Amino acid sequence: MSRRLFLPAILLILLGVMVFAQARDAASGAGTWVFVVVGVAAGIVLVFATLFETTGMHARVLAIVALLGTLSALFRVPFAAAPNLQPSTYLIICSGYVLGPVAGFAVGALTAVVSNFFLGHGPWTLFQMLAWGLAGASAFTLRRLPMKRRWLIIAGVTWGLLFGIIMNLWTWIGFVYPLTARTFMVTWLASLPFDVMHSLGNALFLGLLGVRTIRILERYHRRFQWVRQEDTVENDRDGSRKARAVKNAV
């Protein structure tokens, strides 16, 4: 097995076990919905994990992804007592804006995994990985718009609501019976005040810090690209010297 596919293979096994456990523990008649919802969520996470492993990112990008994911997770822990006030989402959106969809998804997924070592792991971790990961991946589309505070705020408000909808899927299949469109709407309406709090928190953090954070990350990213180009030029020069040395020797 290729080393680049090792992590996706391990993740596939873990997600398979999670799908089986969800279906086994589901209420009578809910097994099909559980397989559909958890299977789709697991599949999306697995696709991005495979892309992350196979795109051949430079070590400096991997380092900044790990740093941002850990920092985002640490931001979440002190705010755990506040209902759905998530400063992590702001940093995930900024990361995806600068680093691209695959790296943005990785930062979001890493946020859920690391922070839940402090706050508690469970089947909900998969849906947190999916929600935050998609928030980071979709943020790259904002680059098509002028970098203005209002677009970041709109993205933050939108993902505050979408995060709640994705997390409600876990609540719906795990605790609600029967699984119908009506019961899902009731589940979503019950969580709406918390989702609004998440949206308002995102708007606050992105409005105050979003543009500055993106500029800092872009400055680092440009510096990384400049260093990488220099490395490429230096490698080309070394290759040319070796070729001339071999030619002279012959």
PyMOL commands that set and color helices and strands:
alter all, ss='L'
color gray80, all
select helices_A, chain A and resi 3-25+31-54+59-79+87-99+101-119+124-144+149-175+181-249
alter helices_A, ss='H'
color red, helices_A
deselect
rebuild
show_as cartoon
